[in-house]
Amino acid sequence: MEAVHALAVRTAELMDNPWDARALPKGRPAERWSTFGPDQAGWVEFTVDQDAEVIRIYAVLWAG
């Protein structure tokens, strides 16, 4: 449950400021990644669609 809560909190933050995450090294700046949770034990990858004002999460890892 800790992971779900931590992901929800970070997702809410990223919805307000999606550029507060690092770009993936693929040469496409809209593809981003961020850590989340206690000790940064989670990893989330997502795409920013600025025109639609959404982020699309496509990968989540929790190692905590």
C-alpha positions, 0 to 999 in steps of 0.5 A: 500500500505504501507504493500505491500511495507514494505513486499517487502523490508523485503522480499528482505532483507531476500532473502539476509540473510534468517537466519536474522529471528527467528526460529519458536518453532517447532524444525525445524530451517528452519521455520522462522518468522520476523516482518516488517514495521513501528512499526513492525506491520507486521509478516511473516512466511517462510521456508528457502530452502538453497539448492535451495536458496529460501524462501517460504513465507506461512503466512503474517499478517498486523496489522498496 
